[in-house]
Amino acid sequence: MAKLSDFKVLSFDVYGTLIDWEAGIVNNLQPLLQANNASFSKEKLLHVMHECERTQQAATPDLKYHELLAAIHPQIAEKLGLSAPPAEQSQAFGASVGSWPAFPDTVEALKKLGTHYKLVIISNVDRESFAGTNSGPLEGVKFDLVLTAQDIGSYKPDLRNFDYMIKEVQEKLGVSKHQILQTAQSQFHDHHPAKAKGLKSCWITRPGAIMGNRDQSVYDWKFDTLGQMAAALESELAHE
Protein backbone atom coordinates (compact mmCIF):
# COMPACT_ATOMS: atom_id res chain seq x y z
CA MET A 1 0.00 0.00 0.00
CA ALA A 2 1.38 3.41 -0.98
CA LYS A 3 2.07 5.98 1.71
CA LEU A 4 1.32 9.69 1.62
CA SER A 5 5.04 10.33 1.61
CA ASP A 6 5.49 8.33 -1.61
CA PHE A 7 4.01 11.15 -3.71
CA LYS A 8 5.92 14.17 -5.04
CA VAL A 9 3.08 16.49 -6.07
CA LEU A 10 -0.17 17.50 -4.41
CA SER A 11 -2.69 18.77 -6.94
CA PHE A 12 -5.23 20.91 -5.10
CA ASP A 13 -8.71 22.03 -5.69
CA VAL A 14 -8.99 25.47 -4.06
CA TYR A 15 -12.58 26.55 -3.51
CA GLY A 16 -14.16 24.05 -1.17
CA THR A 17 -10.85 22.48 -0.11
CA LEU A 18 -8.55 25.37 0.83
CA ILE A 19 -11.13 28.16 0.74
CA ASP A 20 -14.57 28.03 2.38
CA TRP A 21 -16.44 28.29 -0.92
CA GLU A 22 -19.83 27.73 0.70
CA ALA A 23 -19.40 30.56 3.19
CA GLY A 24 -18.14 32.83 0.41
CA ILE A 25 -21.18 32.14 -1.75
CA VAL A 26 -23.77 32.41 1.02
CA ASN A 27 -22.25 35.60 2.46
CA ASN A 28 -22.15 37.28 -0.93
CA LEU A 29 -25.74 36.35 -1.79
CA GLN A 30 -26.92 38.35 1.23
CA PRO A 31 -27.31 41.69 -0.64
CA LEU A 32 -29.69 39.95 -3.08
CA LEU A 33 -31.68 38.38 -0.24
CA GLN A 34 -31.81 41.59 1.79
CA ALA A 35 -33.01 43.60 -1.21
CA ASN A 36 -35.93 41.17 -1.48
CA ASN A 37 -36.48 40.77 2.26
CA ALA A 38 -36.01 37.03 1.66
CA SER A 39 -34.44 34.17 3.58
CA PHE A 40 -33.46 30.67 2.44
CA SER A 41 -31.54 27.82 4.01
CA LYS A 42 -27.85 27.41 3.17
CA GLU A 43 -28.73 24.10 1.48
CA LYS A 44 -31.30 25.75 -0.80
CA LEU A 45 -28.98 28.59 -1.79
CA LEU A 46 -26.07 26.27 -2.57
CA HIS A 47 -28.13 23.78 -4.55
CA VAL A 48 -29.59 26.56 -6.72
CA MET A 49 -26.13 28.07 -7.10
CA HIS A 50 -24.61 24.73 -8.12
CA GLU A 51 -27.37 24.03 -10.65
CA CYS A 52 -26.90 27.42 -12.31
CA GLU A 53 -23.11 27.21 -12.19
CA ARG A 54 -22.89 23.73 -13.67
CA THR A 55 -25.26 24.60 -16.54
CA GLN A 56 -23.43 27.83 -17.33
CA GLN A 57 -20.00 26.16 -17.19
CA ALA A 58 -21.14 23.57 -19.71
CA ALA A 59 -22.64 26.24 -21.98
CA THR A 60 -19.72 28.70 -21.80
CA PRO A 61 -16.56 26.77 -20.84
CA ASP A 62 -14.31 29.65 -21.93
CA LEU A 63 -15.99 32.26 -19.70
CA LYS A 64 -13.80 33.53 -16.87
CA TYR A 65 -15.13 32.40 -13.50
CA HIS A 66 -15.79 35.86 -12.09
CA GLU A 67 -17.73 36.66 -15.28
CA LEU A 68 -19.59 33.37 -14.97
CA LEU A 69 -20.62 34.20 -11.39
CA ALA A 70 -21.87 37.60 -12.50
CA ALA A 71 -23.82 35.91 -15.31
CA ILE A 72 -25.57 33.39 -13.06
CA HIS A 73 -26.39 35.88 -10.27
CA PRO A 74 -29.67 36.95 -11.95
CA GLN A 75 -30.39 33.29 -12.76
CA ILE A 76 -30.11 32.46 -9.05
CA ALA A 77 -32.50 35.32 -8.28
CA GLU A 78 -35.00 34.03 -10.83
CA LYS A 79 -34.88 30.45 -9.53
CA LEU A 80 -35.46 31.74 -6.00
CA GLY A 81 -38.42 33.81 -7.17
CA LEU A 82 -36.68 37.10 -6.43
CA SER A 83 -36.61 40.32 -8.43
CA ALA A 84 -33.76 40.76 -10.90
CA PRO A 85 -30.69 42.33 -9.29
CA PRO A 86 -29.04 45.47 -10.66
CA ALA A 87 -26.01 44.81 -12.87
CA GLU A 88 -23.58 46.30 -10.36
CA GLN A 89 -24.77 43.85 -7.68
CA SER A 90 -24.13 40.92 -10.04
CA GLN A 91 -20.69 42.30 -10.88
CA ALA A 92 -19.88 42.59 -7.17
CA PHE A 93 -20.95 38.97 -6.65
CA GLY A 94 -18.55 37.86 -9.37
CA ALA A 95 -15.73 40.00 -8.00
CA SER A 96 -16.09 38.59 -4.48
CA VAL A 97 -14.08 35.39 -5.12
CA GLY A 98 -10.75 36.75 -3.93
CA SER A 99 -12.20 37.65 -0.53
CA TRP A 100 -13.78 34.28 0.28
CA PRO A 101 -12.26 33.05 3.55
CA ALA A 102 -9.69 30.28 3.93
CA PHE A 103 -10.47 27.42 6.29
CA PRO A 104 -8.62 28.06 9.58
CA ASP A 105 -6.20 25.14 9.09
CA THR A 106 -5.37 25.81 5.44
CA VAL A 107 -2.37 28.15 5.46
CA GLU A 108 -0.39 26.34 8.17
CA ALA A 109 -1.12 22.96 6.56
CA LEU A 110 0.04 24.19 3.14
CA LYS A 111 3.31 25.43 4.65
CA LYS A 112 3.92 22.02 6.24
CA LEU A 113 2.95 20.07 3.13
CA GLY A 114 5.10 22.35 0.98
CA THR A 115 8.24 21.15 2.74
CA HIS A 116 7.72 17.65 1.27
CA TYR A 117 5.66 18.14 -1.91
CA LYS A 118 5.46 20.37 -4.95
CA LEU A 119 2.12 22.19 -4.62
CA VAL A 120 -0.06 22.51 -7.72
CA ILE A 121 -3.37 24.31 -8.16
CA ILE A 122 -6.03 22.99 -10.54
CA SER A 123 -8.99 25.30 -10.07
CA ASN A 124 -12.22 26.22 -11.81
CA VAL A 125 -11.58 29.93 -11.36
CA ASP A 126 -9.68 32.47 -13.49
CA ARG A 127 -6.15 33.72 -12.91
CA GLU A 128 -7.23 37.12 -11.57
CA SER A 129 -9.61 35.64 -9.02
CA PHE A 130 -7.03 33.13 -7.78
CA ALA A 131 -4.38 35.85 -7.53
CA GLY A 132 -6.69 37.73 -5.17
CA THR A 133 -7.19 34.60 -3.09
CA ASN A 134 -3.50 33.77 -2.99
CA SER A 135 -2.37 37.25 -1.95
CA GLY A 136 -5.26 37.60 0.53
CA PRO A 137 -6.80 34.65 2.39
CA LEU A 138 -3.93 32.25 1.47
CA GLU A 139 -1.36 34.76 2.74
CA GLY A 140 0.96 34.42 -0.22
CA VAL A 141 1.67 30.69 0.11
CA LYS A 142 3.95 29.65 -2.76
CA PHE A 143 2.60 27.22 -5.35
CA ASP A 144 4.84 25.53 -7.89
CA LEU A 145 2.21 25.53 -10.64
CA VAL A 146 -1.15 27.29 -10.95
CA LEU A 147 -3.59 25.94 -13.53
CA THR A 148 -7.02 27.53 -13.90
CA ALA A 149 -10.07 26.92 -16.03
CA GLN A 150 -9.07 30.09 -17.88
CA ASP A 151 -5.77 28.45 -18.88
CA ILE A 152 -7.38 25.15 -19.85
CA GLY A 153 -10.55 26.36 -21.56
CA SER A 154 -12.90 24.03 -19.70
CA TYR A 155 -14.17 23.41 -16.19
CA LYS A 156 -13.79 20.39 -13.93
CA PRO A 157 -15.09 17.68 -13.91
CA ASP A 158 -14.13 17.72 -17.62
CA LEU A 159 -11.39 15.12 -17.99
CA ARG A 160 -9.47 17.53 -20.23
CA ASN A 161 -8.60 19.52 -17.12
CA PHE A 162 -6.88 16.52 -15.58
CA ASP A 163 -5.12 15.61 -18.83
CA TYR A 164 -3.82 19.19 -18.95
CA MET A 165 -2.64 19.08 -15.34
CA ILE A 166 -0.87 15.72 -15.77
CA LYS A 167 0.92 17.00 -18.89
CA GLU A 168 1.98 20.28 -17.23
CA VAL A 169 3.26 18.55 -14.11
CA GLN A 170 5.28 16.15 -16.24
CA GLU A 171 6.74 18.85 -18.48
CA LYS A 172 7.34 21.62 -15.92
CA LEU A 173 8.01 19.71 -12.70
CA GLY A 174 9.34 16.44 -14.09
CA VAL A 175 6.86 14.37 -12.08
CA SER A 176 4.87 11.48 -13.52
CA LYS A 177 1.15 10.87 -13.09
CA HIS A 178 1.69 8.13 -10.53
CA GLN A 179 3.45 10.55 -8.18
CA ILE A 180 0.56 13.06 -8.19
CA LEU A 181 -2.02 12.97 -5.38
CA GLN A 182 -5.24 14.84 -6.18
CA THR A 183 -6.27 16.54 -2.93
CA ALA A 184 -9.80 17.90 -2.81
CA GLN A 185 -13.20 18.08 -1.16
CA SER A 186 -15.48 17.61 -4.16
CA GLN A 187 -16.28 14.09 -5.27
CA PHE A 188 -18.10 15.52 -8.31
CA HIS A 189 -15.41 17.93 -9.52
CA ASP A 190 -12.25 16.09 -8.46
CA HIS A 191 -12.29 12.56 -7.11
CA HIS A 192 -14.43 10.83 -9.73
CA PRO A 193 -12.60 12.39 -12.71
CA ALA A 194 -9.23 11.84 -11.00
CA LYS A 195 -10.06 8.16 -10.63
CA ALA A 196 -11.12 8.02 -14.28
CA LYS A 197 -7.65 9.31 -15.22
CA GLY A 198 -5.85 6.79 -12.99
CA LEU A 199 -4.82 9.31 -10.31
CA LYS A 200 -4.71 8.56 -6.59
CA SER A 201 -6.69 10.99 -4.45
CA CYS A 202 -6.97 12.28 -0.91
CA TRP A 203 -10.46 13.35 0.16
CA ILE A 204 -10.56 16.40 2.45
CA THR A 205 -14.18 16.01 3.51
CA ARG A 206 -14.69 19.35 5.29
CA PRO A 207 -17.49 18.01 7.54
CA GLY A 208 -20.79 19.73 6.90
CA ALA A 209 -19.91 20.54 3.28
CA ILE A 210 -22.95 20.36 1.05
CA MET A 211 -21.58 20.79 -2.44
CA GLY A 212 -19.76 18.30 -4.62
CA ASN A 213 -20.85 15.15 -2.84
CA ARG A 214 -21.84 12.02 -4.77
CA ASP A 215 -23.75 8.92 -3.70
CA GLN A 216 -20.60 6.87 -4.25
CA SER A 217 -17.39 8.24 -2.72
CA VAL A 218 -14.04 7.30 -4.27
CA TYR A 219 -10.69 8.07 -2.63
CA ASP A 220 -7.43 6.53 -1.43
CA TRP A 221 -7.03 8.59 1.75
CA LYS A 222 -9.59 10.54 3.73
CA PHE A 223 -9.23 13.32 6.30
CA ASP A 224 -11.67 15.85 7.72
CA THR A 225 -9.24 18.74 7.23
CA LEU A 226 -6.03 19.57 5.42
CA GLY A 227 -4.44 20.05 8.83
CA GLN A 228 -5.13 16.40 9.64
CA MET A 229 -3.52 15.35 6.36
CA ALA A 230 -0.40 17.40 7.16
CA ALA A 231 -0.22 15.80 10.61
CA ALA A 232 -0.54 12.31 9.10
CA LEU A 233 2.31 13.06 6.69
CA GLU A 234 4.52 14.33 9.53
CA SER A 235 3.75 11.16 11.51
CA GLU A 236 4.72 8.98 8.54
CA LEU A 237 7.98 10.85 8.00
CA ALA A 238 8.85 10.67 11.72
CA HIS A 239 8.58 6.88 11.64
CA GLU A 240 10.60 6.27 8.50
Secondary structure, 3 states (H helix, E strand, C coil): CCCHHHCCEEEECCECCCECHHHHHHHHCHHHHHHCCCCCCHHHHHHHHHHHHHHHHHHCCCCCHHHHHHHHHHHHHHHCCCCCCCHHHHHHHHHCHHHCCECCCHHHHHHHHCCCCEEEEEECCCHHHHHHHHHCCCCCCCCCEEEEHHHHCCCCCCHHHHHHHHHHHHHHHCCCHHHEEEEECCHHHHHHHHHHCCCEEEEECCCCCCCCCCCCCCCCEEECCHHHHHHHHHHHHHCC
